[in-house]
Amino acid sequence: MTAIKKSLQKLNAGIITTCIVGFAGSYYAYYVELAKEKDDLYEAMCDISEHVSCTKAFSSEYGKGFGIIPETSLLYAPNPVYGLIFYVLVTILSILNRRMTSALVVTLGICANLGTIYLAYILYKLSNICVVCVSLYVVNAILLILVVKKYRKLCRKNGTNKKKKSK
């Protein structure tokens, strides 16, 4: 096995592990949001104080559709649903070791991190800290680093193959 293949396997393992952690965090956020909607007295483990509260963030006007998608839209859903879809999509696309799919995953990672910045600003605006949200922001940053590393490896691999073929 070549060094590049080994490196790609390690990066894939890191990406998939990070996606599993992100999926679990998104699933927990979705569970908390549903539980709070069913039972107003429900208290999540991540509700520590008045200003450190996940349910406060999830139940805010920004907790569905990022606060920007209209309620009448088919895309209007709780934010964790977007996270669940994102992490599954990144996992599936990352298994393919192709430069084009890797470029798409990098683009998705950049979009996720732009969303992270927006949602972090919303938390600041709400004067709230959401432990789950902040954890997912860290997961998204780590994921972006890993997918960029993978993309660079694939570009080097493809560049090396082209040089060898032309000799």
Residue frames as qw, qx, qy, qz and C-alpha x, y, z in Angstrom:
[[0.000, 0.889, 0.458, 0.000, 0.00, 0.00, 0.00],
 [0.414, 0.496, -0.026, 0.763, 1.40, 3.38, -0.99],
 [0.242, -0.199, -0.451, 0.836, 1.96, 6.17, 1.49],
 [0.267, -0.069, -0.157, -0.948, -0.73, 8.29, -0.18],
 [0.596, -0.290, -0.642, -0.386, -3.31, 5.50, 0.08],
 [0.505, -0.304, -0.665, 0.460, -2.47, 5.02, 3.77],
 [0.078, -0.108, -0.208, 0.969, -2.74, 8.75, 4.34],
 [0.418, -0.169, -0.383, -0.806, -6.10, 8.87, 2.54],
 [0.597, -0.333, -0.728, -0.056, -7.37, 5.97, 4.67],
 [0.358, -0.280, -0.533, 0.714, -6.38, 7.82, 7.85],
 [0.131, 0.033, -0.027, -0.990, -8.02, 11.01, 6.64],
 [0.519, -0.247, -0.592, -0.565, -11.18, 9.10, 5.67],
 [0.535, -0.352, -0.722, 0.264, -11.26, 7.50, 9.12],
 [0.186, -0.223, -0.338, 0.896, -10.91, 10.94, 10.72],
 [0.287, -0.069, -0.288, -0.911, -13.59, 12.44, 8.48],
 [0.571, -0.305, -0.684, -0.337, -16.03, 9.60, 9.11],
 [0.454, -0.329, -0.652, 0.510, -15.37, 9.66, 12.87],
 [0.021, -0.138, -0.151, 0.979, -15.91, 13.42, 12.93],
 [0.423, -0.158, -0.461, -0.764, -19.14, 12.98, 10.95],
 [0.544, -0.348, -0.764, 0.019, -20.35, 10.35, 13.43],
 [0.279, -0.316, -0.487, 0.765, -19.72, 12.77, 16.31],
 [0.158, 0.067, -0.129, -0.977, -21.50, 15.54, 14.38],
 [0.484, -0.244, -0.677, -0.498, -24.40, 13.24, 13.54],
 [0.467, -0.381, -0.732, 0.318, -24.74, 12.22, 17.21],
 [0.125, -0.263, -0.286, 0.913, -24.70, 15.88, 18.31],
 [0.309, -0.028, -0.356, -0.881, -27.28, 16.82, 15.68],
 [0.504, -0.306, -0.776, -0.226, -29.45, 13.86, 16.65],
 [0.339, -0.380, -0.632, 0.584, -29.31, 14.87, 20.32],
 [0.060, 0.168, 0.035, -0.983, -30.22, 18.46, 19.39],
 [0.429, -0.144, -0.572, -0.684, -33.17, 17.19, 17.35],
 [0.486, -0.345, -0.795, 0.118, -34.26, 14.91, 20.22],
 [0.197, -0.319, -0.453, 0.809, -34.12, 17.81, 22.70],
 [0.213, 0.056, -0.202, -0.954, -36.10, 20.04, 20.36],
 [0.510, -0.237, -0.687, -0.460, -38.82, 17.41, 19.89],
 [0.445, -0.344, -0.740, 0.369, -38.95, 16.58, 23.60],
 [0.070, -0.239, -0.280, 0.927, -39.34, 20.27, 24.49],
 [0.351, -0.063, -0.394, -0.847, -42.14, 20.68, 21.93],
 [0.562, -0.293, -0.744, -0.213, -44.02, 17.70, 23.43],
 [0.601, -0.615, -0.452, 0.238, -43.41, 18.57, 27.08],
 [0.089, 0.880, -0.066, 0.462, -42.87, 22.17, 28.10],
 [0.620, -0.737, 0.245, -0.113, -41.44, 21.00, 31.45],
 [0.941, 0.143, -0.019, 0.305, -38.71, 18.92, 29.74],
 [0.188, -0.913, 0.341, 0.127, -35.20, 19.90, 30.80],
 [0.840, 0.446, -0.266, 0.156, -32.25, 18.81, 28.70],
 [0.816, -0.344, -0.077, 0.458, -28.89, 17.82, 30.16],
 [0.502, 0.251, 0.102, 0.821, -27.36, 20.74, 28.29],
 [0.201, -0.811, -0.197, -0.513, -29.58, 23.28, 30.08],
 [0.588, -0.056, -0.508, 0.627, -27.19, 24.42, 32.78],
 [0.120, -0.461, -0.371, 0.797, -28.40, 27.94, 33.55],
 [0.352, 0.786, 0.334, -0.383, -30.45, 30.77, 32.14],
 [0.268, 0.834, -0.326, -0.356, -27.60, 31.81, 29.80],
 [0.019, 0.370, -0.906, -0.205, -26.25, 28.30, 29.11],
 [0.622, 0.247, 0.603, -0.434, -29.23, 26.59, 27.57],
 [0.164, -0.013, 0.824, 0.543, -29.62, 24.43, 24.48],
 [0.142, 0.601, 0.786, 0.026, -33.40, 24.49, 24.53],
 [0.030, 0.795, 0.147, -0.588, -33.34, 28.29, 24.61],
 [0.030, -0.451, 0.577, 0.681, -31.35, 28.23, 21.36],
 [0.113, 0.149, 0.927, 0.326, -33.36, 25.42, 19.74],
 [0.076, 0.677, 0.723, -0.115, -36.72, 26.98, 20.57],
 [0.038, -0.572, 0.019, 0.819, -35.76, 30.47, 19.43],
 [0.601, 0.692, 0.119, -0.382, -37.01, 31.91, 16.15],
 [0.279, 0.701, -0.617, -0.224, -33.63, 30.85, 14.67],
 [0.506, -0.258, 0.812, -0.135, -34.01, 27.19, 15.71],
 [0.663, 0.397, 0.634, 0.046, -35.85, 26.27, 12.52],
 [0.555, 0.734, 0.275, 0.280, -34.83, 27.21, 9.02],
 [0.568, 0.009, -0.116, 0.815, -31.89, 29.12, 10.52],
 [0.040, -0.679, -0.346, 0.646, -34.35, 31.96, 11.10],
 [0.070, 0.449, -0.364, -0.813, -34.17, 32.86, 7.41],
 [0.105, -0.124, -0.875, -0.456, -36.21, 30.19, 5.60],
 [0.496, -0.168, 0.005, -0.852, -39.94, 31.04, 5.56],
 [0.489, -0.047, 0.767, -0.412, -42.29, 28.71, 7.47],
 [0.763, 0.443, 0.160, -0.442, -44.22, 28.08, 4.25],
 [0.383, 0.624, -0.645, -0.221, -41.14, 26.66, 2.47],
 [0.965, 0.001, -0.251, -0.081, -40.58, 22.92, 1.98],
 [0.605, 0.363, -0.489, 0.513, -37.06, 23.52, 3.29],
 [0.340, -0.618, 0.294, -0.645, -38.30, 24.83, 6.63],
 [0.862, -0.199, -0.464, 0.050, -37.14, 22.33, 9.26],
 [0.615, -0.773, 0.113, 0.112, -35.42, 22.25, 12.64],
 [0.173, 0.844, -0.505, -0.055, -31.74, 23.15, 12.24],
 [0.504, -0.403, 0.765, -0.003, -30.51, 19.76, 13.51],
 [0.821, 0.391, 0.408, -0.077, -32.20, 18.09, 10.53],
 [0.485, 0.841, -0.240, 0.004, -29.87, 20.03, 8.22],
 [0.215, -0.684, 0.691, -0.088, -26.96, 18.81, 10.33],
 [0.762, -0.035, 0.639, -0.102, -28.09, 15.19, 10.11],
 [0.760, 0.627, 0.169, -0.007, -28.33, 15.44, 6.32],
 [0.205, 0.889, -0.408, 0.037, -24.98, 17.25, 6.09],
 [0.387, -0.557, 0.732, -0.060, -23.04, 14.66, 8.10],
 [0.808, 0.181, 0.560, -0.035, -24.55, 11.72, 6.20],
 [0.622, 0.783, 0.023, -0.004, -23.82, 13.40, 2.86],
 [0.036, 0.837, -0.544, 0.043, -20.22, 14.20, 3.81],
 [0.625, -0.315, 0.712, -0.053, -19.69, 10.63, 5.01],
 [0.810, 0.404, 0.424, -0.003, -20.99, 9.12, 1.77],
 [0.499, 0.857, -0.113, 0.059, -19.06, 11.53, -0.46],
 [0.208, -0.795, 0.569, -0.036, -15.86, 11.09, 1.54],
 [0.826, -0.106, 0.553, 0.034, -15.77, 7.36, 0.93],
 [0.735, 0.617, 0.178, 0.218, -15.19, 8.12, -2.75],
 [0.525, -0.556, 0.201, 0.612, -11.56, 9.09, -3.14],
 [0.489, 0.552, 0.416, 0.532, -12.08, 11.31, -6.16],
 [0.285, -0.058, -0.073, 0.954, -10.91, 14.87, -6.55],
 [0.225, -0.382, -0.379, -0.812, -14.29, 16.18, -7.76],
 [0.609, -0.589, -0.509, -0.156, -16.27, 14.70, -4.88],
 [0.588, -0.321, -0.336, 0.662, -13.58, 15.87, -2.50],
 [0.111, 0.165, 0.095, 0.975, -13.92, 19.41, -3.90],
 [0.449, -0.521, -0.456, -0.564, -17.67, 19.17, -3.31],
 [0.680, -0.505, -0.477, 0.233, -17.07, 18.05, 0.29],
 [0.407, -0.102, -0.167, 0.892, -14.69, 21.00, 0.81],
 [0.156, -0.349, -0.274, -0.882, -17.42, 23.31, -0.51],
 [0.614, -0.556, -0.503, -0.248, -19.96, 21.74, 1.85],
 [0.647, -0.341, -0.393, 0.558, -17.47, 22.14, 4.73],
 [0.193, 0.098, -0.011, 0.976, -16.97, 25.82, 3.92],
 [0.385, -0.463, -0.387, -0.698, -20.75, 26.35, 3.77],
 [0.688, -0.500, -0.521, 0.075, -21.16, 24.56, 7.11],
 [0.526, -0.248, -0.287, 0.762, -18.54, 26.77, 8.71],
 [0.045, -0.270, -0.156, -0.949, -20.15, 29.92, 7.30],
 [0.579, -0.524, -0.471, -0.410, -23.39, 28.66, 8.85],
 [0.676, -0.345, -0.470, 0.451, -21.47, 28.10, 12.07],
 [0.259, 0.031, -0.128, 0.957, -20.32, 31.72, 12.11],
 [0.335, -0.394, -0.321, -0.794, -23.88, 32.89, 11.49],
 [0.701, -0.490, -0.494, -0.158, -25.33, 30.67, 14.24],
 [0.576, -0.209, -0.401, 0.681, -22.57, 31.67, 16.68],
 [0.012, 0.202, 0.017, 0.979, -23.55, 35.29, 16.05],
 [0.549, -0.462, -0.431, -0.547, -27.19, 34.36, 16.74],
 [0.698, -0.395, -0.524, 0.286, -26.16, 32.79, 20.07],
 [0.343, -0.042, -0.221, 0.912, -24.33, 36.01, 20.91],
 [0.240, -0.321, -0.249, -0.882, -27.42, 38.01, 19.94],
 [0.685, -0.465, -0.472, -0.302, -29.56, 35.77, 22.19],
 [0.205, -0.657, 0.549, -0.473, -27.03, 36.19, 25.05],
 [0.933, -0.166, 0.204, -0.247, -26.90, 32.41, 25.26],
 [0.049, 0.518, -0.844, -0.132, -24.37, 29.60, 25.15],
 [0.938, 0.075, 0.006, -0.339, -25.54, 26.31, 23.69],
 [0.497, -0.513, 0.691, 0.111, -23.10, 23.57, 24.66],
 [0.742, 0.269, 0.602, 0.123, -24.29, 21.25, 21.87],
 [0.477, 0.873, 0.101, 0.013, -24.16, 24.03, 19.30],
 [0.075, -0.875, 0.473, 0.071, -20.64, 25.10, 20.26],
 [0.645, -0.252, 0.711, 0.123, -19.54, 21.45, 20.19],
 [0.705, 0.517, 0.470, 0.120, -20.90, 21.13, 16.67],
 [0.245, 0.955, -0.156, -0.058, -19.08, 24.33, 15.66],
 [0.339, -0.648, 0.669, 0.131, -15.82, 22.69, 16.78],
 [0.715, 0.129, 0.680, 0.098, -16.74, 19.49, 14.90],
 [0.572, 0.789, 0.223, 0.007, -17.39, 21.53, 11.74],
 [0.033, 0.908, -0.406, -0.095, -14.01, 23.30, 12.04],
 [0.511, -0.385, 0.758, 0.123, -12.17, 19.98, 12.52],
 [0.717, 0.407, 0.565, 0.028, -14.10, 18.47, 9.62],
 [0.425, 0.902, -0.036, -0.073, -13.14, 21.35, 7.33],
 [0.180, -0.752, 0.620, 0.130, -9.46, 20.92, 8.21],
 [0.615, -0.108, 0.777, 0.079, -9.64, 17.19, 7.46],
 [0.673, 0.589, 0.447, 0.008, -11.48, 17.54, 4.15],
 [0.257, 0.927, -0.246, -0.118, -9.09, 20.26, 2.94],
 [0.350, -0.562, 0.737, 0.134, -6.13, 17.99, 3.81],
 [0.681, 0.194, 0.705, 0.051, -7.76, 15.14, 1.88],
 [0.544, 0.816, 0.175, -0.089, -8.44, 17.36, -1.12],
 [0.037, 0.866, -0.478, -0.146, -4.80, 18.51, -1.18],
 [0.521, -0.291, 0.795, 0.110, -3.61, 14.90, -0.99],
 [0.680, 0.463, 0.569, 0.006, -5.86, 13.93, -3.89],
 [0.375, 0.915, -0.082, -0.127, -4.61, 16.88, -5.94],
 [0.183, -0.703, 0.672, 0.143, -0.98, 15.86, -5.27],
 [0.638, -0.004, 0.769, 0.040, -1.79, 12.25, -6.10],
 [0.635, 0.676, 0.373, -0.025, -3.42, 13.22, -9.40],
 [0.179, 0.929, -0.295, -0.134, -0.61, 15.65, -10.20],
 [0.393, -0.511, 0.752, 0.138, 2.01, 12.95, -9.55],
 [0.692, 0.256, 0.674, 0.044, 0.20, 10.46, -11.79],
 [0.514, 0.845, 0.120, -0.081, 0.03, 12.99, -14.64],
 [0.030, -0.840, 0.521, 0.149, 3.77, 13.69, -14.36],
 [0.542, -0.251, 0.796, 0.102, 4.59, 9.96, -14.44],
 [0.682, 0.500, 0.533, -0.020, 2.36, 9.39, -17.48],
 [0.388, 0.912, -0.060, -0.119, 3.93, 12.23, -19.46],
 [0.288, -0.695, 0.624, 0.211, 7.51, 10.89, -19.00]]
